Each structure stands twice: as structure tokens, then as C-alpha cells.
Amino acid sequence: GCHRAIGVMSPKPLPNPLARAGSLWRRSLAMSEQEFPDVYSLLRYISTEPTKVHDYFNLACLPVVVGFALHFIRKGTHFATFAGLSYAYFTADAVWVIVKPSCVKSPGVIVGHHVLTMLYILLPVMYTELRMYMVRGLALRPRHLGC
């Protein structure tokens, strides 16, 4: 709603989204310390909740990969870092899906997609003139990164 200030309608100030994100982050850290006091309970959680763990993995990794892609688009530097992080992400995610296929609806499709994407990334590694096209495609369509 709006509030009156000297007879003029003005919108209420918007809440700071960064403050809210920081609050949620602090709360989630506190919850994780309470829920997983030791490594064994964390491993037990991973084995019983593979879909949630897979989703959290994607939420943690993909912003980093997309961030390096955006950096390359803006500055034209650190392509090797971007490519290395992309390979690390796709490899780790493919291994996770192979080990815990119940974490996704179509494990074969996901693993195949990751293998093809890693082969696709080889082209701009070898042909520098293709780098910007590949990075823009992945950065602007982050769905191609995740499952």
C-alpha cells in the first residue's frame, strides 16, 4: 500500500533484497549446524535426500559458473577458468547422477547432455573465435547448465 506524506501519495520503500538474502543464509547455516552436528548425519541425509542435495549442489555451483561466463563476456578474460569450472561442474554432476540416479527424473538424458556439452566446450577451447558465442549461450540460457 501507500502512505500519505504531506498530501501526496508515495510508495512505501522496498525492502533490501540483499539483507533478506543474508538473513536467509545465516538462518540456513544455523539450521545446518543443528541438523548435521557431525559428518555421519550429513552423509545419512545425502543418502536419504539425493534430490534435495542435487538441487542444492546446482544452486551452489551454477551461480559461480555463470558469474565467470558473465565476467568473460564483459572483460574477455579468464576463459580457461570458466571452461575448467564448467568441466568440473559437468563432471561432478554427471558422477552424482550416475551414483544417485534417483536424484533426477531422466538420469540417462542428463548424463548424455553433460557429455555432449563437455564435447561442445572443446570447440571454443581449440578455436578462440568461438569462445564468445559459447559463453553467451551458456550464460544467457542457464538452463543449459543445470538439469
C-alpha positions in Angstrom: 0.0 0.0 0.0 0.9 3.7 0.0 1.2 6.1 2.9 0.4 9.9 2.8 3.3 12.4 3.1 2.0 16.0 3.1 -1.0 15.1 1.0 1.0 13.2 -1.7 0.7 9.5 -2.2 4.1 7.9 -2.3 5.1 4.2 -2.4 6.5 2.6 0.7 10.2 1.9 0.4 11.1 -1.5 -0.9 12.8 -4.0 1.4 16.5 -4.6 0.8 16.7 -7.9 -1.0 20.4 -8.4 0.0 19.6 -8.0 3.6 16.9 -10.7 3.2 19.2 -13.0 1.4 21.8 -12.5 4.1 19.2 -13.3 6.8 18.1 -16.5 5.0 21.8 -17.5 4.5 22.5 -17.1 8.2 19.4 -19.0 9.2 20.2 -21.8 6.8 23.8 -22.1 8.2 22.4 -22.2 11.8 19.9 -24.9 10.7 22.6 -27.0 9.0 24.7 -26.8 12.2 21.8 -28.0 14.2 20.7 -30.7 11.7 24.2 -32.1 10.9 26.3 -31.9 14.0 28.7 -34.5 12.5 29.8 -35.8 9.2 27.9 -39.1 9.6 24.5 -37.4 9.9 25.3 -35.3 6.9 26.1 -38.5 4.9 23.0 -40.1 6.1 21.0 -37.0 4.9 22.7 -37.2 1.5 21.8 -40.9 1.1 18.1 -40.3 2.1 17.6 -37.0 0.2 19.5 -37.3 -3.1 17.2 -34.9 -5.0 17.5 -32.1 -2.5 21.2 -32.5 -2.3 21.5 -32.4 -6.1 19.3 -29.3 -6.2 21.5 -27.6 -3.5 24.6 -28.6 -5.4 23.2 -26.9 -8.6 22.2 -23.8 -6.6 25.7 -23.5 -5.2 27.7 -24.2 -8.4 25.7 -22.6 -11.2 26.0 -19.0 -10.0 29.8 -19.4 -9.9 29.9 -20.8 -13.4 27.5 -18.2 -14.8 29.5 -15.5 -12.9 32.7 -16.5 -14.7 30.8 -16.6 -18.0 29.4 -13.0 -17.4 33.0 -11.9 -16.5 34.3 -13.3 -19.8 31.5 -11.5 -21.7 32.3 -8.2 -20.0 36.1 -8.4 -19.9 37.1 -11.1 -22.3 39.4 -12.7 -19.8 39.6 -15.9 -17.7 38.1 -18.2 -20.3 40.3 -21.1 -19.1 38.9 -20.6 -15.6 35.3 -20.6 -17.0 36.0 -23.7 -19.1 37.7 -25.5 -16.2 34.8 -24.7 -13.8 32.3 -25.8 -16.4 34.1 -29.1 -16.9 34.4 -29.6 -13.1 30.7 -28.9 -12.7 29.5 -31.2 -15.5 31.9 -34.0 -14.4 30.8 -33.8 -10.7 27.1 -33.6 -11.7 27.3 -36.5 -14.1 29.1 -38.6 -11.5 26.4 -37.7 -8.9 23.6 -38.6 -11.3 25.3 -41.9 -12.1 25.8 -42.7 -8.4 22.4 -41.5 -7.3 20.1 -41.8 -10.4 17.1 -41.2 -8.3 18.0 -37.6 -7.9 16.6 -36.7 -11.3 13.7 -37.9 -13.5 15.8 -38.9 -16.5 19.4 -39.8 -15.5 20.4 -41.1 -18.9 19.3 -37.9 -20.6 21.2 -35.7 -18.0 24.4 -37.7 -18.3 24.2 -37.7 -22.1 23.5 -33.9 -22.0 26.6 -33.3 -19.8 28.9 -35.4 -22.0 27.7 -33.7 -25.2 28.1 -30.2 -23.5 31.6 -31.1 -22.4 32.4 -32.1 -26.0 30.8 -28.9 -27.2 33.0 -26.8 -24.9 36.1 -28.3 -26.6 35.4 -26.3 -29.7 35.9 -22.9 -28.2 38.9 -24.2 -26.3 40.5 -25.1 -29.6 39.0 -22.2 -31.7 39.3 -18.9 -29.8 37.0 -17.1 -32.2 34.1 -19.3 -30.9 34.5 -18.5 -27.2 32.2 -15.6 -27.0 29.3 -17.5 -28.8 29.6 -20.4 -26.4 29.9 -18.4 -23.3 27.0 -16.2 -24.2 24.9 -19.2 -25.0 25.5 -20.7 -21.6 25.3 -17.5 -19.6 22.1 -16.3 -21.2 20.5 -19.7 -21.1 21.5 -21.0 -17.6 19.0 -23.9 -18.1 21.7 -25.5 -20.3 24.0 -25.6 -17.3 21.6 -27.3 -14.9 19.5 -30.3 -15.0 
